[in-house]
Amino acid sequence: MTAPFWEKSYPEGVQWALSLQPRPIWSLLDEAVAKFAPKPFLEFMGKTLTYAAVSDLVDRAAKGFQQLGVGPGVHVGLFLPNTPHYVICFFGILKAGGRVVNYSPLDAERELRYKIEDSQTDIICTLDLNALYPNIAKMLGSTRLKKIVVGGLPDVLPFPKNFLFPLVKGKEIAAVPKDDRHVRFKDLVANDGRYTPHPVKDPTDEVAILQYTGGTTGQPKGAMLTHTNVVATVQMYLTWANARPDLLKEGEERVLIVLPMFHIYGLSAVLLRFIAIGAELVLHPRFELKAVVEDLHKKKITVFPGVPTMYAAINNLQNLKDYDLSSLKFCGSGGAPLPVEVQDKFEQTTGCKMIEGWGMTETAPAGTQTLMDGDRRKGSCGLPLPGLIMEIVDVEDPLKVLGVNERGEICIRGPNVMKGYWNKPEATEEAFAGGRFHTGDVGYMDEDGFIFIVDRKKDMILSGGFNVYPRNIEEAIYEHPSVEECTVVGVPDEYRGQSAKAFIKLKPGAAAISFDDLKSFLKDKLGKHEMPAAMEIREALPKTLIGKLSKKELVEEEKKKYEARQTAKT
């Protein structure tokens, strides 16, 4: 295929054509182990596992999963934060022949139930923490879930017996029953590691991961990511990085992983990408500003991938000058648009360059990336990565391809694009109209191939790197007995980029509700990332001529309020 016109804008030495080698995802680990066996791989809370040690535990986990009946057609969920358990279970499930279903520890109870049933998850892996285990234990007997694999920190690292995991307030260890529905992680890996290899006959067709996303609508859908989708993504990023062979050294980099590995950004673009070059991965279960900056300083981190809110927080740290961040070679930003002022301030303050990328769960998540050097166009999320075709189509006519600098819906084709949505053929057909994946983002491509995103086709809110869907929040609010009407919009948020604000009309004679009352009511219905950041009670809500609730007036009001506040500051 002829290279697209944007190849002319690529860094020197990078070609658009991608020499892809379809193979199982776990081959990335096996190849790294063959080259870097004695080198440090996972560092967590000051303890380290080598590539060889992790490989041994992965093989033991694979055999343990097979002994539980995991194989082709069996779906195993991961309800885990960033700990070594995630990496071991992820590869162990795939090597056993099973399929990974990623769950977020932020998921509310109703979302967990929906995903378990929709994905046909039979086994879920989690930790013995009160913040995690009880949420999954509720699913036993009330969903199709049959077994829970429960891990503890001493299972994989030499922590003291009563070590408390610093994930959340209230660090208690949960009481886990001893019965046939529970398997301790230490028992899962108590074997010789001689599992039965699973032959992946067609990596391009075999689905390895169900990664849930709202896509361009509110109801969660499982994006079916094949082995090739994920391997292609890793290869695209590595091809781009090879433009600067002096930048990343095999077996020498130290990467701080704060991004959740259950999210496609943290999984493919970070974990798997840096396994491929034998990096040491320093795991943090969540973003805590002081802990992150201290590790960047003390552990001489060379690469830090994050989301814009993290960089905004670092920028605003009063004593940032007291930390030496000179070991950083570059930082990456994704998950949400990176404000120019945040990037400029971070680079000026730290001396570290930032690159930005755009992608989606459905693209595993490769899409675009900005240049490290040279042409860095403000407001652009970069150029399409090697091997990808990106096109702009008419919003009203999805089969009509537009020209340069014309605004429309961004579409993408490539070996990284998902196979489709799990058990949702109609949604899949709609998403792939015309043979292209329709992203739901509206933007344009300039004459040099740089992509600019200007709007969203749907009213999805991007809050701190998480996709938040107003419809989900609205449906939960409508369950409140005092609510007659409600609508939720994204409002400007200096820290998160956007946050959700709920506008509510109460029923006649209904008791008044405070914002705290609303949050308490929504606690078991929404994830933490979905919780509204503000609420406003109104006598009436804007409507269209046909009586449909209208958001555009509210969005415009909030935009003007934000602009007025910004003007007042200056």
C-alpha positions in Angstrom: 0.0 0.0 0.0 1.2 3.5 -0.9 2.3 5.5 2.1 -0.1 8.3 3.1 0.9 11.9 2.7 1.6 12.4 6.4 4.7 10.2 6.2 6.5 13.3 5.0 6.0 14.8 8.5 7.5 11.7 10.3 10.8 11.9 12.2 13.8 11.1 10.2 14.2 7.3 9.7 10.6 6.4 10.5 8.5 5.0 7.7 4.7 4.5 7.7 4.8 0.9 6.5 4.7 -1.4 9.5 6.4 -4.8 9.3 4.0 -6.6 11.7 4.7 -10.0 13.1 1.3 -11.4 14.4 2.0 -13.4 17.6 0.6 -14.0 21.1 0.7 -11.2 23.6 2.7 -13.3 26.0 5.6 -13.6 23.5 6.5 -10.0 24.5 7.2 -11.2 28.0 9.0 -14.4 26.8 11.2 -12.5 24.5 12.1 -10.0 27.2 12.9 -12.8 29.7 15.2 -14.4 27.2 17.2 -11.2 27.0 16.9 -9.7 30.4 16.2 -12.6 32.8 18.4 -11.4 35.8 17.5 -7.7 35.4 14.9 -6.1 37.7 11.4 -6.1 36.3 8.7 -5.1 38.9 9.5 -2.9 41.8 6.8 -2.4 44.3 7.0 -0.8 47.7 10.7 -1.1 47.7 10.8 -4.8 46.8 11.9 -6.1 43.4 11.2 -9.1 41.2 13.4 -9.9 38.3 12.2 -10.9 34.8 13.1 -14.5 35.5 11.2 -14.5 38.8 8.1 -13.0 37.2 8.3 -15.5 34.3 8.4 -18.4 36.8 5.4 -17.1 38.6 3.5 -16.5 35.4 4.1 -20.1 34.3 3.0 -21.4 37.7 -0.1 -19.2 37.5 -0.9 -20.6 34.0 -0.8 -24.1 35.3 -2.9 -23.1 38.4 -5.5 -21.5 36.1 -5.6 -24.6 33.9 -6.2 -26.7 37.1 -9.2 -24.4 37.7 -10.5 -25.2 34.3 -9.3 -22.1 32.5 -8.8 -22.6 28.8 -10.3 -21.5 25.4 -13.7 -19.9 26.0 -13.2 -19.3 29.7 -13.2 -15.6 30.8 -11.2 -14.6 33.9 -11.6 -11.1 35.4 -8.9 -8.9 36.9 -10.2 -6.7 39.7 -6.8 -5.5 40.7 -4.8 -2.3 41.3 -1.2 -1.9 40.2 0.6 -4.7 42.0 2.7 -7.6 40.7 -0.4 -9.8 41.0 -1.9 -8.0 38.0 1.1 -8.7 35.7 1.4 -12.4 36.8 -2.4 -13.1 36.5 -2.7 -11.2 33.1 0.0 -13.3 31.4 -0.9 -16.5 33.3 -4.5 -16.3 32.1 -3.4 -15.8 28.5 -0.9 -18.6 28.6 -3.5 -20.9 30.0 -5.6 -20.2 27.0 -8.2 -18.1 28.8 -9.4 -14.6 28.0 -8.8 -11.6 30.3 -11.6 -9.3 31.3 -10.4 -6.1 32.9 -12.4 -4.6 35.7 -11.9 -1.3 37.4 -11.7 -1.2 41.2 -13.7 2.0 40.8 -16.7 0.1 39.4 -19.9 0.5 41.3 -21.9 -2.6 42.3 -24.4 -2.4 39.5 -21.7 -2.0 36.9 -19.8 -5.0 38.3 -22.9 -7.1 38.0 -23.6 -6.0 34.5 -20.0 -6.7 33.3 -19.8 -10.1 35.0 -23.0 -11.3 33.3 -22.3 -9.5 29.9 -18.8 -10.8 29.7 -19.6 -14.3 31.0 -16.8 -14.0 33.6 -16.5 -17.3 35.6 -13.4 -16.4 37.8 -12.2 -13.1 39.2 -8.8 -12.3 40.7 -8.6 -9.7 43.4 -6.7 -8.8 46.6 -7.6 -9.6 50.3 -8.3 -5.9 51.1 -11.5 -4.6 52.5 -11.4 -2.0 49.7 -11.6 -4.7 47.1 -12.5 -8.2 48.1 -16.0 -7.6 49.6 -17.1 -5.9 46.4 -16.4 -9.2 44.5 -17.6 -11.5 47.3 -21.1 -10.0 46.8 -21.2 -11.4 43.3 -20.8 -15.0 44.4 -24.3 -16.6 44.3 -25.9 -13.5 42.8 -24.2 -13.6 39.4 -22.6 -16.3 37.2 -19.3 -15.8 39.1 -18.1 -19.2 40.3 -14.7 -18.6 41.9 -12.5 -15.8 43.3 -8.7 -16.0 43.3 -7.6 -13.9 46.3 -4.1 -12.5 46.5 -2.1 -11.0 49.4 1.2 -9.1 49.2 3.3 -11.7 50.9 2.3 -14.1 48.1 4.7 -12.6 45.7 7.0 -10.3 47.7 8.9 -10.7 51.0 6.7 -8.3 53.0 6.1 -8.8 56.8 3.1 -10.9 57.6 1.0 -8.0 58.9 2.1 -5.4 56.2 -0.7 -3.0 55.4 -1.2 -2.0 51.8 -1.3 1.8 51.4 -4.1 1.9 48.9 -6.9 3.6 50.7 -7.9 4.9 54.1 -8.8 2.0 56.3 -6.1 -0.5 55.3 -7.6 -3.6 56.9 -7.1 -7.0 55.5 -10.4 -8.7 54.6 -11.6 -12.0 56.1 -11.7 -14.5 53.3 -13.6 -17.8 53.8 -11.9 -21.1 53.3 -14.2 -22.9 50.8 -14.2 -24.3 47.3 -15.3 -21.0 45.9 -12.1 -19.3 47.0 -8.6 -19.9 45.8 -5.6 -18.2 47.5 -3.1 -16.9 45.1 -0.3 -18.6 46.9 -2.1 -21.9 46.3 -2.7 -21.0 42.6 1.0 -20.8 42.0 2.0 -23.7 44.2 3.0 -26.0 41.4 5.9 -26.8 39.1 4.9 -24.3 36.3 4.6 -27.0 33.6 1.4 -25.8 32.1 0.0 -27.1 28.8 0.9 -24.5 26.1 -2.1 -23.0 24.3 -1.6 -22.8 20.6 -2.8 -19.5 19.1 -3.5 -20.5 15.6 -4.5 -17.1 14.3 -3.4 -14.2 16.6 -5.3 -11.7 14.3 -8.6 -13.5 15.0 -8.3 -14.8 18.5 -9.6 -12.4 21.2 -7.3 -12.1 24.1 -8.9 -9.2 26.1 -12.4 -7.9 26.7 -11.8 -4.2 27.6 -15.0 -2.5 28.7 -15.7 1.0 27.4 -18.7 3.2 26.8 -17.3 3.8 23.3 -19.4 6.6 21.9 -22.6 5.7 24.0 -23.3 5.2 27.7 -23.8 1.5 28.1 -20.5 -0.4 28.7 -19.4 -2.5 25.8 -16.6 -5.1 25.7 -14.1 -4.2 23.1 -12.7 -7.5 21.7 -9.0 -7.0 21.4 -7.1 -9.7 19.7 -3.5 -10.7 20.2 -2.5 -8.9 17.0 -4.4 -5.7 18.0 -2.2 -5.4 21.2 1.1 -6.5 19.7 0.5 -4.1 16.7 0.1 -1.2 19.2 3.3 -2.1 21.0 5.1 -2.3 17.6 3.7 1.1 16.5 5.0 2.8 19.6 8.4 1.2 19.4 8.8 2.1 15.7 8.0 5.7 16.6 10.5 5.7 19.5 13.2 4.2 17.2 13.4 7.6 15.6 15.6 8.5 18.5 17.8 5.4 19.1 19.7 7.3 21.7 16.6 7.9 23.8 15.5 4.5 25.1 18.1 1.9 25.9 17.2 -1.7 26.2 17.5 -3.1 29.7 18.3 0.4 31.1 15.1 2.4 31.5 13.2 2.8 34.7 9.5 3.6 34.2 7.1 4.8 36.9 3.6 3.2 36.4 0.9 5.2 38.1 -1.6 4.7 35.3 -3.9 1.8 36.1 -2.9 -1.3 34.2 -6.5 -2.4 34.0 -6.9 0.7 31.7 -5.9 0.2 28.1 -3.4 3.1 28.2 -1.6 1.7 31.2 -1.7 -1.8 29.8 -0.6 -1.6 26.2 1.0 1.8 25.9 3.0 1.5 29.1 3.3 -2.0 30.6 3.6 -4.1 27.4 5.5 -1.4 25.5 8.2 -1.1 28.2 8.4 -4.9 28.8 9.4 -5.1 25.2 12.6 -3.1 25.9 13.4 -4.8 29.2 12.6 -1.8 31.4 12.3 -1.8 35.2 8.7 -0.9 36.1 8.1 0.9 39.4 4.5 0.3 40.4 2.3 2.7 42.3 -1.3 1.7 43.1 -2.6 5.2 42.5 -1.4 8.7 42.0 -0.3 10.4 45.2 1.6 13.6 44.4 4.2 13.5 47.1 5.0 9.8 46.6 5.3 10.2 42.8 7.6 13.2 42.9 9.8 11.5 45.6 10.2 8.4 43.5 10.9 10.4 40.4 13.7 12.0 42.4 15.0 9.1 44.5 14.7 6.3 42.0 16.0 8.2 39.0 13.0 7.4 36.9 13.7 7.9 33.2 10.1 7.8 31.7 6.9 8.9 33.4 3.6 8.3 31.5 0.6 10.1 32.9 -2.6 12.1 32.3 -2.9 16.0 32.2 -4.2 16.2 35.8 -1.1 14.6 37.1 1.1 17.1 35.4 -1.0 20.0 36.5 -0.6 18.7 40.1 3.2 18.5 39.7 3.3 22.0 38.3 1.5 23.3 41.3 3.7 21.6 43.9 5.2 24.4 45.9 8.5 22.8 46.7 9.0 21.2 43.3 12.4 22.9 43.0 13.6 20.8 45.9 13.4 17.6 43.8 15.9 16.6 41.1 14.0 15.3 38.0 16.9 15.5 35.7 16.9 11.7 35.1 13.7 12.0 33.2 14.2 11.5 29.4 10.6 12.3 28.6 7.0 12.2 29.9 4.0 11.0 28.0 0.5 12.4 28.3 -2.8 10.7 27.2 -6.3 9.9 28.3 -7.5 13.5 27.8 -6.4 16.6 25.9 -3.2 18.1 27.3 -3.6 21.9 27.9 -0.8 23.9 26.2 -0.2 25.9 29.4 0.2 22.7 31.4 2.7 21.3 28.9 4.7 24.6 28.7 4.9 25.0 32.4 5.9 21.4 33.1 8.7 21.6 30.4 9.9 24.9 31.7 9.9 23.9 35.3 11.4 20.4 34.9 13.4 20.7 31.7 11.8 17.4 30.6 10.1 17.2 27.2 6.5 15.9 26.9 4.9 14.0 24.2 1.1 13.6 23.8 -0.9 10.9 22.2 -4.5 10.2 21.3 -6.2 6.8 21.2 -9.1 4.8 22.3 -9.9 1.5 24.0 -11.1 0.3 20.7 -7.7 1.0 19.1 -5.8 -0.7 21.8 -5.1 2.4 22.2 -2.7 3.4 19.4 -3.8 6.5 17.4 -1.6 9.6 17.1 1.5 10.9 18.8 3.3 14.2 18.8 6.9 14.7 17.9 9.6 14.8 20.5 11.6 17.3 18.4 10.9 19.5 15.5 7.4 20.5 14.4 5.2 20.6 17.6 1.9 22.2 16.6 0.0 23.6 19.4 -3.4 22.2 19.8 -2.6 19.1 17.8 -2.6 15.6 19.3 0.0 14.6 16.7 0.4 12.4 13.6 -1.1 9.0 12.9 1.3 6.3 14.1 2.9 4.0 11.5 0.5 1.4 10.0 -2.6 3.5 10.6 -5.0 5.2 8.2 -6.9 8.1 9.7 -9.7 9.8 7.7 -12.2 12.5 8.4 -15.8 11.8 7.4 -18.9 13.9 7.2 -20.8 13.8 10.5 -24.1 13.4 8.7 -22.9 11.1 6.0 -20.4 8.6 7.5 -19.5 7.3 4.0 -18.3 10.7 2.7 -14.6 11.3 3.2 -13.6 14.9 3.7 -10.5 16.7 2.6 -7.7 18.4 4.6 -8.8 21.1 7.1 -12.4 20.0 6.9 -14.1 19.2 10.2 -15.8 15.9 10.6 -15.7 12.6 12.6 -12.3 11.0 12.9 -12.1 7.5 11.6 -9.3 5.0 11.9 -8.2 1.7 10.2 -5.3 -0.5 11.1 -4.1 -3.8 12.7 -4.6 -2.4 16.2 -8.3 -1.7 15.7 -10.6 -4.0 17.7 -12.4 -7.0 16.2 -15.7 -5.6 17.4 -17.9 -5.3 20.5 -18.6 -8.4 22.5 -22.1 -9.8 21.8 -23.2 -6.5 20.2 -23.3 -7.0 16.4 -25.5 -4.0 15.8 -23.1 -1.6 17.7 -20.2 -3.2 15.9 -21.8 -2.7 12.5 -22.6 1.0 13.3 -19.1 1.6 14.6 -17.5 0.2 11.4 -19.7 1.9 8.9 -17.9 2.1 5.5 -15.2 -0.3 6.8 -13.7 2.4 9.1 -13.9 2.6 12.9 -15.8 5.7 13.8 -14.3 7.3 16.9 -17.0 9.7 17.9 -14.5 12.5 18.0 -14.8 15.5 15.7 -11.7 17.1 14.3 -9.7 17.8 11.3 -6.4 16.9 9.7 -4.2 19.6 8.3 -2.2 19.5 5.0 0.8 17.9 6.8 -1.2 15.1 8.5 -1.5 16.6 12.0 -4.7 15.8 13.8 -6.7 18.4 15.7 -9.6 17.3 17.9 -12.2 20.1 18.4 -15.3 18.4 19.8 -17.1 15.2 20.6 -19.9 13.7 18.6 -21.6 12.6 21.8 -21.6 14.3 25.1 -19.1 12.1 26.8 -17.2 13.8 29.6 -13.4 13.3 29.8 -12.6 13.7 33.5 -9.0 13.2 34.7 -8.4 10.6 31.9 -11.6 8.6 32.6 -14.6 8.5 30.2 -17.7 9.6 32.1 -21.1 9.2 30.5 -23.8 11.7 31.5 -26.5 9.2 30.7 -25.2 6.8 33.4 -25.2 9.5 36.0 -28.7 10.8 35.0 -30.2 7.4 35.2 -28.8 7.0 38.7 -30.1 10.4 39.8 -33.5 9.7 38.4 -33.8 6.9 41.0 -33.9 9.5 43.8 -37.6 9.9 44.9 -37.4 13.8 44.9 -36.1 14.1 41.4 -38.5 15.0 38.5 -36.0 15.9 35.8 -32.2 16.0 35.6 -29.5 16.5 33.0 -25.8 16.2 33.4 -23.2 18.2 31.4 -19.4 18.4 31.4 -18.1 21.7 32.8 -14.6 23.1 32.6 -12.4 21.9 35.5 -8.8 23.3 35.8 -7.6 20.1 37.4 -9.6 17.3 35.7 -10.1 19.0 32.3 -13.8 18.4 32.7 -16.1 17.4 35.6 -19.8 16.4 35.7 -22.4 18.9 37.0 -25.9 17.8 37.6 -28.9 20.1 37.0 -32.0 18.9 38.8 -35.7 19.9 38.9 -37.5 18.5 42.0 -41.0 17.0 42.0 -43.7 19.4 43.3 -43.7 19.3 47.1 -40.6 17.1 47.3 -38.2 17.5 50.1 -35.1 19.6 49.3 -31.9 17.7 48.8 -28.4 18.9 49.4 -25.3 18.1 47.3 -24.1 15.8 50.2 -27.5 14.1 50.2 -27.2 13.4 46.5 -23.6 12.1 46.7 -24.6 9.7 49.5 -27.6 8.5 47.5 -25.3 7.8 44.5 -22.5 6.2 46.4 -23.5 2.6 45.5 -24.7 3.5 42.0 -21.8 5.2 40.5 -18.0 4.8 40.4 -15.9 7.5 42.1 -14.8 8.8 38.8 -18.5 9.3 37.8 -19.6 11.2 40.9 -20.9 14.7 40.0 -18.5 17.5 41.1 -21.4 20.0 41.4 -25.2 20.2 41.6 -27.7 22.9 40.9 -31.4 22.8 41.7 -33.6 24.7 39.2 -37.2 25.5 38.8 -37.1 24.4 35.2 -34.5 22.9 32.8 -34.0 23.9 29.2 -35.9 21.9 26.6 -36.1 21.7 22.8 -39.3 22.6 20.9 -40.4 18.9 21.1 -39.9 18.8 24.9 -36.6 17.0 25.0 -34.2 18.2 27.7 -31.5 20.3 26.1 -27.9 20.5 27.3 -26.4 23.1 25.0 -27.8 26.1 26.9 -26.4 24.8 30.2 -23.0 24.0 28.6 -22.9 27.6 27.2 -23.8 29.0 30.6 -21.0 27.1 32.4 -18.5 28.0 29.7 -19.3 31.8 30.2 -19.0 31.4 34.0 -15.6 29.7 33.6 -14.4 32.4 31.2 -15.5 35.1 33.6 -13.6 33.5 36.4 -10.5 33.2 34.3 -10.8 36.9 33.2 -11.2 37.9 36.9 -8.0 36.1 37.8 -6.0 38.0 35.2 
